[in-house]
């Protein structure tokens, strides 16, 4: 394959992957594209003539796929170059390394040494698509965890609306779907290359001997058998996932109680000049509308939820201000009017001299007292938390070059809040803030501390795009399935919604509208914890361990090759 053809295939894969994921044309993605969006890229890598060429393809794929699927990062205030530009280049570099590793499984590698028997070569050929799928799964896992984790753009999200497949997340997490789709793409790539006449003209010998036409015929038969066996295994995996999904959907998680909540979507910007007071007033008006609707329906809400960063001033330190503002409709008297606890976002200052503060969620009672406070523990890297901030050179760089003056102090405890339901049963909930609901480990921490449900507070309206809102929602929805618990999202622009334990959206509000959602939230809870809750990311960890064994084996056979007399060696393709 020429470099032009390889680059064309790589660009096509980048574009198709972006279309498979939630985007501006298909708000929740196009599931069928997830089955072959990576195939042209995998095929191009497999047919490259050098690791350098593979790395070049990887750089183009990483840069383009990230820029096309996360283009909305361009709208993050005035930091477009840093949020979209630098991150795209960084992913290009990481994908260059990944592509070079993927090439270790390229066509013909199984015959690069006389020390590999025909039986071993056949095993390598059979396992190749599974090794590629395992590598891709480990990659998506590694990019989604840790301080720099960015769990967006996973191929698994292409099938987020295919409920019969997504149910497997309570066992394998989202990475089971990553493996399934990556395997499908790897097998299609393998089939496309094996069907190419150019491949059969390469003449790789089966046993280290001289290739003949009869040998090509024999190899074609063997490769056909290999492809058949591989697709048969893929079919069994897909059947397993589907059968499990049918079972789970027909046996939903039991509902132990219900609670009425009022979710306010104000669609405002509290960070704009004079925006805080305007947003608070808008939230008050929408809350009254929601409470009136609940009363008309004979319901008594247990909670009102506003979005992240509605209050820009530290609530406890500015109580005198909030007793008088907004003018003619001050906030603290408003609490008493509703008679219902309010959950909202606000900073909490830890040290006024250094202005160390947390991005927090507060549960405030009708008398204006803070009942619970949770400080965000997983920051947006280089925006909410800046590494090496203690050094002057970093502060100078971030201030003068990037334009950031500092970040938040991170919390250390997964605080579980509590209100009473009409039945008298306590409703315990965790409050992941903004993109924290994209991280399985953060959400699991709340459940380990006794939470019954999650209530996420988010401010994504800066993105100005539907795809940014729906991508975030799609990522978060898997947290409900993984733990078989309900997820509630209260946002300023969307997606404000209730997701049940099977990942189904019970109710939601239209994006970028001012509205109130009054809904009975089911409290679903099983007697037993899910496999994923107990074992976490065991599936990608297992894939990583298997790849480690492959690396050890590959290294050992290479060493054996190097110790053999040169007359016994077949020249490497490099």
LINGI-V711896 format. One record per residue. N is the residue number from 1. RES is the residue in three letters. SS is DSSP state (h for helix, s for strand, l for the rest). PSI is psi in whole degrees, 0 to 359 (NA if undefined). D_LAST is the distance of its C-alpha to the last C-alpha in Angstrom with 1 decimal. Layout:
BEGIN
N,RES,SS,PSI,D_LAST  N,RES,SS,PSI,D_LAST
END
This chain:
BEGIN
1,UNK,l,129,15.4  2,UNK,l,160,16.2  3,UNK,h,327,16.2  4,UNK,h,315,20.0  5,UNK,h,320,20.2  6,UNK,h,318,18.0  7,UNK,h,322,20.2  8,UNK,h,315,23.3  9,UNK,h,322,22.5  10,UNK,h,315,22.0  11,UNK,h,320,25.3  12,UNK,h,317,27.0  13,UNK,h,319,26.0  14,UNK,h,315,27.4  15,UNK,h,317,30.6  16,UNK,h,323,31.1  17,UNK,h,317,30.7  18,UNK,h,325,33.3  19,UNK,h,330,35.6  20,UNK,h,326,35.2  21,UNK,l,164,36.4  22,UNK,l,130,40.0  23,UNK,l,182,40.3  24,UNK,l,344,43.1  25,UNK,l,322,43.1  26,UNK,l,101,43.0  27,UNK,l,330,44.5  28,UNK,l,21,43.1  29,UNK,l,176,39.9  30,UNK,l,100,39.0  31,UNK,h,317,38.1  32,UNK,h,330,36.6  33,UNK,h,335,33.9  34,UNK,h,339,32.6  35,UNK,h,340,31.5  36,UNK,l,10,29.0  37,UNK,l,331,28.5  38,UNK,l,348,25.1  39,UNK,h,313,23.8  40,UNK,h,322,22.5  41,UNK,h,314,20.6  42,UNK,h,316,19.1  43,UNK,h,319,18.2  44,UNK,h,318,16.6  45,UNK,h,316,14.4  46,UNK,h,334,13.4  47,UNK,l,8,12.4  48,UNK,l,156,10.5  49,UNK,l,354,7.2  50,UNK,l,162,6.3  51,UNK,h,329,8.6  52,UNK,h,318,10.7  53,UNK,h,319,11.6  54,UNK,h,318,12.5  55,UNK,h,323,14.6  56,UNK,h,316,16.3  57,UNK,h,318,17.4  58,UNK,h,320,18.6  59,UNK,h,314,20.6  60,UNK,h,317,22.2  61,UNK,h,312,23.1  62,UNK,h,316,24.5  63,UNK,h,311,26.5  64,UNK,h,315,27.9  65,UNK,h,320,28.6  66,UNK,h,315,30.5  67,UNK,h,322,32.4  68,UNK,h,323,33.4  69,UNK,h,332,34.6  70,UNK,l,33,36.2  71,UNK,h,337,37.4  72,UNK,h,346,40.8  73,UNK,h,341,39.9  74,UNK,h,334,40.6  75,UNK,h,9,44.3  76,UNK,l,92,44.5  77,UNK,l,233,47.4  78,UNK,l,24,46.2  79,UNK,l,34,42.8  80,UNK,h,317,40.7  81,UNK,h,318,38.0  82,UNK,h,321,37.7  83,UNK,h,316,38.0  84,UNK,h,312,35.8  85,UNK,h,304,33.9  86,UNK,h,324,32.7  87,UNK,h,324,32.1  88,UNK,h,317,29.9  89,UNK,h,320,27.8  90,UNK,h,317,27.6  91,UNK,h,330,26.5  92,UNK,h,315,23.9  93,UNK,h,318,22.4  94,UNK,h,320,22.7  95,UNK,h,333,21.1  96,UNK,h,317,18.1  97,UNK,h,318,17.6  98,UNK,h,317,18.5  99,UNK,h,321,16.0  100,UNK,h,322,13.1  101,UNK,h,318,14.7  102,UNK,h,328,15.3  103,UNK,h,343,11.7  104,UNK,h,339,11.7  105,UNK,h,22,13.8  106,UNK,l,164,11.9  107,UNK,l,135,12.6  108,UNK,l,343,11.1  109,UNK,h,330,10.1  110,UNK,h,345,13.5  111,UNK,h,20,12.7  112,UNK,l,6,9.8  113,UNK,l,143,12.6  114,UNK,l,348,15.9  115,UNK,l,347,17.6  116,UNK,l,120,17.6  117,UNK,l,170,20.7  118,UNK,h,320,21.5  119,UNK,h,318,23.7  120,UNK,h,319,21.1  121,UNK,h,320,18.5  122,UNK,h,321,21.5  123,UNK,h,319,22.3  124,UNK,h,315,18.8  125,UNK,h,320,19.2  126,UNK,h,322,22.7  127,UNK,h,344,22.2  128,UNK,h,309,19.3  129,UNK,h,327,21.8  130,UNK,h,326,23.9  131,UNK,h,321,21.3  132,UNK,h,316,20.5  133,UNK,h,319,24.3  134,UNK,h,319,24.8  135,UNK,h,316,22.3  136,UNK,h,321,24.1  137,UNK,h,316,27.5  138,UNK,h,323,26.8  139,UNK,h,311,25.6  140,UNK,h,327,28.9  141,UNK,h,312,30.9  142,UNK,h,324,29.5  143,UNK,h,349,30.2  144,UNK,l,2,33.7  145,UNK,l,162,34.9  146,UNK,l,183,36.1  147,UNK,l,321,37.6  148,UNK,l,11,34.9  149,UNK,l,137,34.9  150,UNK,l,85,35.0  151,UNK,l,43,35.5  152,UNK,l,158,35.5  153,UNK,l,12,33.1  154,UNK,l,140,32.2  155,UNK,h,334,31.4  156,UNK,h,330,34.2  157,UNK,h,350,36.8  158,UNK,h,330,36.4  159,UNK,h,26,38.6  160,UNK,l,337,41.1  161,UNK,l,355,43.9  162,UNK,l,86,43.1  163,UNK,h,327,45.5  164,UNK,h,335,44.9  165,UNK,h,323,41.2  166,UNK,h,342,41.9  167,UNK,l,338,44.3  168,UNK,l,347,41.4  169,UNK,h,338,41.1  170,UNK,h,354,43.9  171,UNK,h,309,41.7  172,UNK,h,356,38.1  173,UNK,l,187,38.7  174,UNK,l,342,37.0  175,UNK,h,342,33.6  176,UNK,h,321,34.5  177,UNK,h,325,34.5  178,UNK,h,316,31.2  179,UNK,h,316,29.7  180,UNK,h,312,31.5  181,UNK,h,322,30.5  182,UNK,h,323,26.8  183,UNK,h,318,26.8  184,UNK,h,314,28.4  185,UNK,h,319,25.9  186,UNK,h,321,22.9  187,UNK,h,321,24.6  188,UNK,h,321,25.3  189,UNK,h,316,21.7  190,UNK,h,315,20.7  191,UNK,h,320,23.6  192,UNK,h,323,22.8  193,UNK,h,318,19.3  194,UNK,h,333,20.7  195,UNK,l,353,23.5  196,UNK,l,128,21.4  197,UNK,h,329,21.7  198,UNK,h,325,18.3  199,UNK,h,319,16.8  200,UNK,h,346,18.8  201,UNK,l,354,17.7  202,UNK,l,325,14.1  203,UNK,l,40,15.7  204,UNK,l,126,14.0  205,UNK,l,150,16.4  206,UNK,l,319,18.7  207,UNK,l,24,19.3  208,UNK,l,7,16.7  209,UNK,l,196,18.9  210,UNK,l,133,19.1  211,UNK,l,135,19.2  212,UNK,l,167,22.6  213,UNK,h,322,24.5  214,UNK,h,325,26.4  215,UNK,h,321,23.3  216,UNK,h,318,22.3  217,UNK,h,317,25.9  218,UNK,h,318,25.8  219,UNK,h,324,22.6  220,UNK,h,319,24.2  221,UNK,h,318,27.2  222,UNK,h,318,25.3  223,UNK,h,322,23.4  224,UNK,h,318,26.8  225,UNK,h,321,28.4  226,UNK,h,312,25.7  227,UNK,h,318,26.3  228,UNK,h,313,30.0  229,UNK,h,319,30.0  230,UNK,h,315,28.0  231,UNK,h,330,30.4  232,UNK,h,318,33.2  233,UNK,h,318,32.3  234,UNK,h,317,31.9  235,UNK,h,321,35.4  236,UNK,h,319,36.8  237,UNK,h,313,35.6  238,UNK,h,321,37.1  239,UNK,h,319,40.2  240,UNK,h,311,40.6  241,UNK,h,315,40.3  242,UNK,h,316,42.7  243,UNK,h,318,45.2  244,UNK,h,319,45.2  245,UNK,h,317,45.8  246,UNK,h,317,48.7  247,UNK,h,314,50.2  248,UNK,h,321,50.0  249,UNK,h,331,51.4  250,UNK,h,351,54.2  251,UNK,l,70,55.0  252,UNK,l,158,54.9  253,UNK,l,133,55.3  254,UNK,l,144,59.1  255,UNK,s,119,61.0  256,UNK,s,344,63.2  257,UNK,s,172,64.8  258,UNK,s,156,64.7  259,UNK,s,134,65.2  260,UNK,s,129,65.9  261,UNK,s,155,64.0  262,UNK,s,116,64.3  263,UNK,s,128,61.0  264,UNK,s,122,61.4  265,UNK,s,100,58.9  266,UNK,l,339,60.3  267,UNK,l,38,57.6  268,UNK,l,176,58.5  269,UNK,l,101,56.9  270,UNK,l,346,58.7  271,UNK,l,350,56.6  272,UNK,l,163,58.1  273,UNK,l,118,61.1  274,UNK,l,12,64.0  275,UNK,h,331,61.8  276,UNK,h,310,62.6  277,UNK,h,319,66.3  278,UNK,h,320,65.7  279,UNK,h,318,63.1  280,UNK,h,315,65.4  281,UNK,h,319,68.3  282,UNK,h,319,66.2  283,UNK,h,321,65.1  284,UNK,h,313,68.7  285,UNK,h,317,69.8  286,UNK,h,325,67.0  287,UNK,h,316,67.9  288,UNK,h,320,71.5  289,UNK,h,317,70.5  290,UNK,h,319,68.5  291,UNK,h,321,71.2  292,UNK,h,320,73.8  293,UNK,h,319,71.7  294,UNK,h,318,71.3  295,UNK,h,319,75.1  296,UNK,h,331,75.8  297,UNK,l,5,73.6  298,UNK,l,28,75.4  299,UNK,l,150,72.4  300,UNK,l,105,72.3  301,UNK,l,145,69.0  302,UNK,l,350,67.8  303,UNK,s,142,65.4  304,UNK,s,133,64.7  305,UNK,s,127,61.1  306,UNK,l,176,60.2  307,UNK,l,181,56.6  308,UNK,l,146,54.7  309,UNK,l,30,56.1  310,UNK,l,316,59.4  311,UNK,s,120,61.2  312,UNK,l,340,59.8  313,UNK,l,145,62.5  314,UNK,l,119,62.6  315,UNK,l,308,65.1  316,UNK,h,325,67.0  317,UNK,h,344,67.4  318,UNK,h,28,68.6  319,UNK,h,318,71.0  320,UNK,h,324,73.9  321,UNK,h,316,71.8  322,UNK,h,348,71.0  323,UNK,l,344,74.7  324,UNK,l,348,75.4  325,UNK,l,148,72.3  326,UNK,l,151,71.5  327,UNK,l,138,74.9  328,UNK,l,354,77.4  329,UNK,l,61,75.0  330,UNK,l,153,73.8  331,UNK,h,310,71.1  332,UNK,h,316,72.8  333,UNK,h,331,75.9  334,UNK,h,324,73.6  335,UNK,h,314,72.2  336,UNK,h,326,75.7  337,UNK,h,319,76.3  338,UNK,h,324,73.5  339,UNK,l,18,74.3  340,UNK,l,140,70.7  341,UNK,l,145,67.9  342,UNK,s,133,65.4  343,UNK,s,123,61.7  344,UNK,s,172,60.1  345,UNK,s,142,57.6  346,UNK,s,153,58.8  347,UNK,s,152,57.8  348,UNK,s,117,59.2  349,UNK,s,127,59.8  350,UNK,s,328,59.4  351,UNK,s,111,60.3  352,UNK,l,336,62.2  353,UNK,l,318,61.7  354,UNK,l,356,57.9  355,UNK,l,46,58.0  356,UNK,s,123,55.6  357,UNK,s,157,55.7  358,UNK,s,151,54.1  359,UNK,s,108,53.3  360,UNK,s,163,55.5  361,UNK,s,132,57.1  362,UNK,s,138,60.8  363,UNK,s,114,63.2  364,UNK,s,132,66.6  365,UNK,l,171,69.9  366,UNK,l,340,72.8  367,UNK,l,356,74.5  368,UNK,l,6,71.6  369,UNK,l,144,70.4  370,UNK,s,117,66.7  371,UNK,s,316,66.3  372,UNK,s,152,62.6  373,UNK,s,131,59.8  374,UNK,s,130,56.1  375,UNK,s,130,53.7  376,UNK,l,132,50.2  377,UNK,l,342,47.8  378,UNK,l,105,44.3  379,UNK,l,161,44.1  380,UNK,l,116,42.2  381,UNK,s,139,39.8  382,UNK,l,6,40.6  383,UNK,l,305,43.6  384,UNK,l,338,45.8  385,UNK,s,128,44.3  386,UNK,l,116,42.7  387,UNK,l,146,40.7  388,UNK,l,24,42.1  389,UNK,l,339,45.2  390,UNK,l,346,47.2  391,UNK,l,139,45.8  392,UNK,h,324,47.5  393,UNK,h,325,44.3  394,UNK,h,318,43.0  395,UNK,h,319,46.5  396,UNK,h,317,46.6  397,UNK,h,312,43.2  398,UNK,h,327,44.0  399,UNK,h,312,47.5  400,UNK,h,327,46.9  401,UNK,h,310,43.5  402,UNK,h,320,43.1  403,UNK,l,15,46.8  404,UNK,l,137,47.1  405,UNK,l,354,50.0  406,UNK,l,186,49.1  407,UNK,l,196,48.5  408,UNK,l,155,50.2  409,UNK,l,135,50.8  410,UNK,l,145,49.2  411,UNK,l,167,51.3  412,UNK,l,357,50.8  413,UNK,l,136,52.7  414,UNK,l,81,52.3  415,UNK,l,133,56.0  416,UNK,s,124,57.6  417,UNK,s,170,60.5  418,UNK,s,138,63.4  419,UNK,s,168,66.1  420,UNK,s,139,68.7  421,UNK,l,165,68.5  422,UNK,l,333,71.8  423,UNK,l,352,71.7  424,UNK,l,353,71.9  425,UNK,l,137,68.4  426,UNK,s,135,66.2  427,UNK,s,113,63.2  428,UNK,s,134,60.5  429,UNK,s,146,57.5  430,UNK,s,155,54.6  431,UNK,l,78,53.8  432,UNK,l,136,50.1  433,UNK,s,128,50.2  434,UNK,h,236,48.1  435,UNK,h,6,44.4  436,UNK,h,333,45.1  437,UNK,h,0,45.7  438,UNK,h,350,42.0  439,UNK,l,116,41.2  440,UNK,h,321,42.0  441,UNK,h,323,42.6  442,UNK,h,314,45.2  443,UNK,h,323,47.1  444,UNK,h,328,47.0  445,UNK,h,323,48.7  446,UNK,h,317,51.7  447,UNK,h,324,52.0  448,UNK,h,334,51.8  449,UNK,l,9,54.8  450,UNK,l,10,56.8  451,UNK,l,143,56.1  452,UNK,l,323,57.1  453,UNK,s,173,55.4  454,UNK,s,140,53.3  455,UNK,s,108,54.7  456,UNK,s,135,52.2  457,UNK,s,124,53.4  458,UNK,s,147,51.1  459,UNK,l,95,51.2  460,UNK,l,7,48.5  461,UNK,h,340,50.6  462,UNK,h,336,49.0  463,UNK,h,332,46.0  464,UNK,l,15,48.3  465,UNK,l,146,46.1  466,UNK,h,320,46.6  467,UNK,h,323,42.9  468,UNK,h,317,43.0  469,UNK,h,315,46.1  470,UNK,h,326,44.9  471,UNK,h,316,41.4  472,UNK,h,315,43.2  473,UNK,h,318,45.6  474,UNK,h,317,43.0  475,UNK,h,313,41.2  476,UNK,h,326,44.5  477,UNK,h,332,45.7  478,UNK,h,337,43.3  479,UNK,h,326,45.2  480,UNK,h,315,48.2  481,UNK,h,317,46.5  482,UNK,h,322,44.7  483,UNK,h,354,48.0  484,UNK,l,50,50.4  485,UNK,l,162,52.5  486,UNK,l,142,53.7  487,UNK,s,127,52.2  488,UNK,s,134,54.5  489,UNK,s,124,53.2  490,UNK,s,111,55.6  491,UNK,s,167,54.1  492,UNK,l,337,55.4  493,UNK,l,349,53.7  494,UNK,l,163,52.0  495,UNK,l,114,51.0  496,UNK,l,121,54.2  497,UNK,s,168,54.3  498,UNK,s,127,55.1  499,UNK,s,127,52.4  500,UNK,l,181,53.5  501,UNK,l,348,51.8  502,UNK,l,7,50.1  503,UNK,l,9,48.5  504,UNK,l,137,51.1  505,UNK,s,114,52.6  506,UNK,s,316,56.3  507,UNK,s,152,57.4  508,UNK,s,166,56.0  509,UNK,l,150,57.1  510,UNK,l,148,55.8  511,UNK,l,148,53.4  512,UNK,l,44,54.8  513,UNK,l,155,58.4  514,UNK,l,117,61.3  515,UNK,s,170,62.4  516,UNK,s,138,63.3  517,UNK,s,116,62.2  518,UNK,s,117,64.8  519,UNK,s,146,63.3  520,UNK,s,114,64.0  521,UNK,s,120,61.0  522,UNK,s,138,60.5  523,UNK,s,99,59.8  524,UNK,s,137,57.6  525,UNK,l,128,57.0  526,UNK,l,162,56.1  527,UNK,l,336,57.4  528,UNK,l,146,53.9  529,UNK,l,156,50.9  530,UNK,l,161,47.7  531,UNK,h,319,44.7  532,UNK,h,321,42.8  533,UNK,h,321,45.7  534,UNK,h,314,45.7  535,UNK,h,348,42.0  536,UNK,l,221,40.5  537,UNK,l,53,36.8  538,UNK,h,326,36.3  539,UNK,h,306,34.0  540,UNK,h,330,31.2  541,UNK,h,321,31.7  542,UNK,h,318,31.2  543,UNK,h,319,28.0  544,UNK,h,320,26.8  545,UNK,h,318,27.8  546,UNK,h,319,26.0  547,UNK,h,326,22.7  548,UNK,h,317,23.4  549,UNK,h,322,23.8  550,UNK,h,318,20.5  551,UNK,h,317,18.8  552,UNK,h,315,20.9  553,UNK,h,317,19.9  554,UNK,h,320,16.2  555,UNK,h,318,16.7  556,UNK,h,321,19.0  557,UNK,h,329,16.8  558,UNK,h,320,13.9  559,UNK,h,320,16.8  560,UNK,h,321,18.1  561,UNK,h,319,15.0  562,UNK,h,334,15.0  563,UNK,h,353,18.7  564,UNK,l,153,18.6  565,UNK,l,142,19.1  566,UNK,h,333,16.2  567,UNK,h,342,17.9  568,UNK,h,355,17.4  569,UNK,l,147,13.7  570,UNK,l,131,11.5  571,UNK,l,138,8.2  572,UNK,l,151,5.3  573,UNK,l,341,3.8  574,UNK,l,NA,0.0
END
